[in-house]
Amino acid sequence: MLTVTTVNVNGLRAAAKKGFVEWLGQTEADVICLQEVRAEAQQLPEELREPEGWHVVYAPAAAKGRAGVAVYSRLAPERVQVGFGGFDVPGSDEFDTAGRYVEVDLPGVTVASLYLPSGEVGTEKQEEKERFMSAFLLYLQGLKVRAAAEGREVVVCGDWNIAHREADLKNWKANKKNSGFLPEEREWLTRVFGEAAYVDVVRALHPEEEGPYSWWSYRGRAFDNDAGWRIDYQVATPGLAGRAVKAWVERAATHGERWSDHAPVTVTYER
């Protein structure tokens, strides 16, 4: 079996003080993809920088204290790639030092950690998000072809910052004009799952379920009322998605036990 977890830690140093280290010590995951690390490796304490039993790859953002992605794996990666520029994808080089994408090759599978820009309607942040989406869709298509030529499957894990369907967020009616649930963003994800032929693994295993949500605002009583969003995905090539046997959100028992505003999303695949 191969168990993969993805989680936006909302600042790894902050999460470590709230329970991430304890969670890392007990997880049965073989690979963990982190987003919003917000630190360079040398800024992290040793139990995070080089935790026992893990091989760690960090891709911090050039902008200090922003973004940042990482992959923790039990096995040493065969190849590491930061960013997705250099593959004849127009505009992709813009994001190579943005701390938004890192991928590693493990036996038979490429695992990537993605932190897609969050966006904000009517601002440069939304324009950045749109540029990222345009370039990244082309990259995903090429990645699938390259991986297949090498006999590999692919899973891109992370905070995609888009709820695809009405079932993916509690208050969808109130968010139809907000970034994260805009028609054009949802259509882009439809292209990822259709045109590029990747699979939303959690949704495939839970086709009729509301959620399961993976992010809840710290404002109000969103967590207590389960007024969440499902924006953290494991998006896989069909061969790997077809071997997924279990998917779940590791939702904290209480608000006080949370170490991030996101919860880990975990999938177990048959090898």
C-alpha positions as CSV (number, residue, x, y, z in Angstrom):
1,M,0.0,0.0,0.0
2,L,1.0,3.6,-0.5
3,T,-0.5,6.2,1.8
4,V,-0.2,9.9,0.8
5,T,-1.3,12.9,2.9
6,T,-1.6,16.5,1.9
7,V,-2.1,19.5,4.2
8,N,-1.7,23.2,4.2
9,V,0.0,23.8,7.5
10,N,-0.7,27.6,7.6
11,G,2.9,28.2,8.7
12,L,5.0,25.2,9.7
13,R,6.7,26.8,12.7
14,A,3.3,27.9,14.1
15,A,1.8,24.4,13.4
16,A,4.7,22.7,15.2
17,K,3.8,24.6,18.3
18,K,0.2,23.5,18.1
19,G,0.6,19.8,17.5
20,F,2.0,19.1,14.0
21,V,5.2,17.4,15.4
22,E,3.0,15.0,17.4
23,W,0.9,14.3,14.4
24,L,4.0,13.7,12.3
25,G,5.2,11.2,14.9
26,Q,2.1,9.1,14.7
27,T,1.1,9.3,11.0
28,E,1.2,6.1,8.9
29,A,1.7,8.1,5.7
30,D,4.5,7.2,3.3
31,V,4.5,10.6,1.7
32,I,3.4,14.0,3.1
33,C,2.9,17.1,0.9
34,L,2.9,20.4,2.8
35,Q,1.8,23.8,1.6
36,E,2.2,27.3,3.2
37,V,5.4,26.2,5.0
38,R,6.4,29.9,5.1
39,A,10.0,29.2,6.1
40,E,13.3,28.2,4.7
41,A,14.9,25.0,5.9
42,Q,17.5,26.7,8.0
43,Q,14.8,28.6,9.9
44,L,13.2,25.3,11.1
45,P,14.0,23.4,14.2
46,E,15.7,20.1,13.6
47,E,12.6,18.0,14.3
48,L,11.0,19.7,11.3
49,R,14.1,20.3,9.1
50,E,15.3,16.7,9.3
51,P,12.8,14.5,11.1
52,E,13.9,11.0,11.9
53,G,12.8,8.5,9.3
54,W,12.0,11.1,6.6
55,H,13.6,12.5,3.5
56,V,12.5,16.2,3.1
57,V,12.5,18.4,0.1
58,Y,11.7,22.1,0.6
59,A,10.8,24.7,-2.0
60,P,10.5,28.0,-0.2
61,A,9.3,31.2,-1.8
62,A,11.7,34.0,-2.8
63,A,9.3,36.3,-0.9
64,K,10.2,35.8,2.8
65,G,7.4,34.4,5.0
66,R,5.1,33.6,2.0
67,A,3.9,30.4,0.5
68,G,6.4,27.5,0.4
69,V,5.8,23.8,-0.3
70,A,7.5,20.7,0.8
71,V,7.5,16.9,0.5
72,Y,8.3,14.4,3.3
73,S,8.9,10.9,2.1
74,R,9.9,7.6,3.8
75,L,12.0,6.7,0.7
76,A,14.7,8.9,-0.8
77,P,13.4,10.6,-4.0
78,E,14.9,9.5,-7.2
79,R,14.5,13.0,-8.7
80,V,13.4,16.4,-7.4
81,Q,12.0,19.3,-9.4
82,V,11.2,22.7,-8.0
83,G,8.7,24.8,-10.0
84,F,7.3,23.8,-13.4
85,G,9.2,26.1,-15.8
86,G,11.4,24.9,-18.6
87,F,8.9,22.6,-20.3
88,D,7.9,24.9,-23.2
89,V,5.0,26.1,-21.1
90,P,4.3,29.8,-21.7
91,G,4.5,31.8,-18.5
92,S,5.6,29.0,-16.2
93,D,9.0,30.5,-15.3
94,E,7.2,33.2,-13.4
95,F,6.4,30.8,-10.6
96,D,9.7,28.9,-10.3
97,T,10.7,30.8,-7.2
98,A,7.2,31.4,-5.8
99,G,7.2,28.4,-3.5
100,R,4.1,26.9,-5.1
101,Y,5.2,23.6,-6.7
102,V,7.7,20.8,-6.0
103,E,7.6,17.3,-7.4
104,V,9.6,14.2,-6.5
105,D,9.9,10.8,-8.3
106,L,9.5,7.8,-6.1
107,P,9.3,4.2,-7.3
108,G,6.6,4.1,-10.0
109,V,5.0,7.4,-9.0
110,T,5.6,11.1,-9.2
111,V,4.2,13.0,-6.2
112,A,3.8,16.8,-6.3
113,S,2.9,19.4,-3.7
114,L,1.0,22.3,-5.1
115,Y,-0.1,25.6,-3.5
116,L,-2.2,27.3,-6.2
117,P,-2.6,31.1,-5.6
118,S,-5.7,32.0,-3.6
119,G,-6.8,35.0,-5.7
120,E,-9.1,37.9,-4.9
121,V,-11.6,39.2,-7.3
122,G,-10.8,42.5,-9.0
123,T,-7.1,42.5,-7.8
124,E,-3.7,41.6,-9.1
125,K,-3.9,38.4,-7.0
126,Q,-6.7,37.1,-9.2
127,E,-4.7,37.9,-12.3
128,E,-1.8,36.0,-10.9
129,K,-4.1,33.1,-10.2
130,E,-5.4,33.1,-13.7
131,R,-1.8,33.2,-15.2
132,F,-0.9,30.3,-12.9
133,M,-3.9,28.2,-13.9
134,S,-3.3,28.8,-17.6
135,A,0.3,27.7,-17.4
136,F,-0.3,24.8,-15.0
137,L,-2.9,23.1,-17.1
138,L,-0.5,22.9,-19.9
139,Y,2.2,21.6,-17.6
140,L,-0.2,18.9,-16.2
141,Q,-0.9,17.7,-19.7
142,G,2.8,17.4,-20.5
143,L,3.6,15.8,-17.1
144,K,1.1,13.0,-17.7
145,V,2.6,12.2,-21.1
146,R,6.2,12.2,-19.8
147,A,5.3,10.0,-16.8
148,A,3.4,7.5,-19.0
149,A,6.5,7.2,-21.2
150,E,8.5,6.3,-18.1
151,G,5.9,3.9,-16.8
152,R,4.9,6.2,-13.9
153,E,1.7,7.4,-12.4
154,V,1.2,10.9,-11.0
155,V,-0.5,12.4,-8.1
156,V,-0.6,16.2,-7.5
157,C,-1.5,16.9,-3.9
158,G,-2.2,20.3,-2.3
159,D,-4.3,23.3,-1.8
160,W,-5.9,24.0,-5.2
161,N,-7.8,27.0,-3.8
162,I,-10.9,26.1,-5.8
163,A,-14.1,24.3,-4.8
164,H,-15.2,22.4,-7.9
165,R,-18.8,21.6,-7.2
166,E,-21.6,22.9,-5.0
167,A,-21.0,19.8,-2.8
168,D,-17.5,21.1,-2.1
169,L,-18.5,24.0,0.1
170,K,-21.2,24.6,2.7
171,N,-22.2,28.1,1.7
172,W,-21.9,27.9,-2.1
173,K,-24.8,30.3,-2.8
174,A,-23.1,33.1,-1.0
175,N,-19.7,32.5,-2.7
176,K,-20.7,32.4,-6.4
177,K,-18.9,35.7,-7.0
178,N,-15.9,35.1,-4.7
179,S,-12.5,33.7,-5.7
180,G,-12.4,30.0,-5.1
181,F,-15.8,29.4,-6.5
182,L,-16.0,31.5,-9.6
183,P,-17.5,29.9,-12.7
184,E,-14.2,30.3,-14.7
185,E,-12.2,28.7,-11.9
186,R,-14.6,25.8,-11.6
187,E,-14.5,25.3,-15.4
188,W,-10.7,25.2,-15.2
189,L,-10.9,22.3,-12.8
190,T,-13.4,20.6,-15.1
191,R,-10.7,20.9,-17.8
192,V,-8.2,19.3,-15.5
193,F,-10.5,16.4,-14.9
194,G,-11.8,16.2,-18.4
195,E,-9.4,17.6,-21.1
196,A,-6.3,16.6,-19.1
197,A,-8.0,13.4,-17.8
198,Y,-6.8,13.5,-14.2
199,V,-9.0,12.2,-11.4
200,D,-10.2,13.9,-8.2
201,V,-9.5,10.9,-6.0
202,V,-11.5,11.9,-2.9
203,R,-14.6,12.7,-5.0
204,A,-14.2,9.5,-7.0
205,L,-14.4,7.5,-3.7
206,H,-17.1,9.7,-2.2
207,P,-19.2,10.7,-5.2
208,E,-22.4,11.8,-3.4
209,E,-21.0,13.2,-0.1
210,E,-21.2,16.8,0.9
211,G,-17.6,17.7,1.3
212,P,-15.7,16.1,3.0
213,Y,-14.5,19.6,3.8
214,S,-10.8,20.3,4.5
215,W,-10.6,24.0,5.3
216,W,-12.6,26.1,7.7
217,S,-12.2,29.8,8.4
218,Y,-10.9,30.8,11.8
219,R,-13.6,33.4,11.8
220,G,-16.9,32.8,13.6
221,R,-17.9,29.2,14.3
222,A,-17.1,27.8,10.9
223,F,-15.3,24.7,12.2
224,D,-17.9,24.0,14.9
225,N,-20.7,24.3,12.3
226,D,-18.8,22.4,9.7
227,A,-19.2,25.4,7.3
228,G,-16.1,24.4,5.3
229,W,-14.6,24.2,1.9
230,R,-13.1,21.2,0.1
231,I,-10.1,22.8,-1.7
232,D,-7.4,20.3,-0.8
233,Y,-7.2,17.6,-3.4
234,Q,-5.2,14.6,-4.5
235,V,-5.4,14.7,-8.3
236,A,-4.1,11.6,-9.9
237,T,-3.7,9.9,-13.2
238,P,-6.4,7.3,-13.9
239,G,-4.2,4.3,-13.2
240,L,-3.3,5.4,-9.7
241,A,-6.7,6.8,-9.0
242,G,-8.2,3.4,-9.8
243,R,-6.0,1.9,-7.1
244,A,-7.2,4.2,-4.4
245,V,-9.0,2.2,-1.7
246,K,-9.6,4.7,1.1
247,A,-9.7,8.5,1.4
248,W,-10.5,10.6,4.4
249,V,-10.0,14.0,6.0
250,E,-8.2,13.9,9.4
251,R,-10.5,16.5,11.0
252,A,-9.6,17.5,14.5
253,A,-12.0,16.4,17.2
254,T,-12.4,20.0,18.6
255,H,-11.6,23.5,17.5
256,G,-8.9,23.7,20.1
257,E,-7.0,20.7,18.8
258,R,-6.5,22.1,15.4
259,W,-2.9,23.0,14.3
260,S,-4.0,24.6,11.0
261,D,-7.1,26.0,9.5
262,H,-6.8,23.1,7.0
263,A,-7.0,19.4,7.9
264,P,-4.9,16.6,6.4
265,V,-6.4,14.8,3.4
266,T,-5.2,11.2,3.2
267,V,-5.5,8.6,0.6
268,T,-4.3,5.0,0.6
269,Y,-3.5,3.4,-2.8
270,E,-2.7,-0.2,-3.7
271,R,0.7,-0.4,-5.2
